[in-house]
Amino acid sequence: MGSEVSTGSGRPARGRIERRQAILDGAFAVFTRHGYAQACVKEIAQEAGVAKPTVYSHLNDKESLYREAVEAAADRVGAQSLAVVEQLREAAADSDPRASLTAVAHGLLRAFSNEDARAVRQLACAQAAQFPDLAASVRERTALRVRSALADRLARLALAGRLRPCDPELAAEHFLSLLTGPLEYRPDAAPDTVADTAMDVFLRAYGR
């Protein structure tokens, strides 16, 4: 058996780095569909477009596949959210940051609620007994990284006089809680309404 096979599109996975990424992506897709217990390495290999021995040449066992697939997906989800927060880089030059903050709120809600983000949260919690530190690792790669980046942006807005002087870490926590909190109680709430309302409340507390 060869070390790699064609993908569904007919394009072979190329190079060790590309093969490893294909395996992690394939594993994440299979674990998302079936959960840990029902997923099998053969299906992961097929999803990744590689031979089964190639999977084991990159990751030793199913446990490693699960952990690294979830963490890789968490990094991707975190990067999407960080890219949204980065939109605030130019907001310090605005006389009123409301539009920029609201745009970021909308973008973060979309990032938090997309399929990959939901799957990462579900998979991190589903095997908590077997992977007790995985949820903490996912939180570090997603929520905590986003909070830190957002705190930095809010601190710059405060220094520029666009927000009231504040503890930026606490302000970032409030910002994110106002976005995610309502979805805990009203998962069917319209994201746009949640984002707009969150920014109204946030700016009542932190606006100049």
Secondary structure by P-SEA (a helix, b strand, c coil): cccccccccccccccaaaaaaaaaaaaaaaaaacccccccaaaaaaaacccaaaaaaccccaaaaaaaaaaaaaaaaaaaaaaaaaccccccccccaaaaaaaaaaaaaaaaccaaaaaaaaaaaaacccccaaaaaaaaacaaaaaaaaaaaaaaaaaaccccccaaaaaaaaaaaaaaccccccccccaaaaaaaaaaaaaacccc
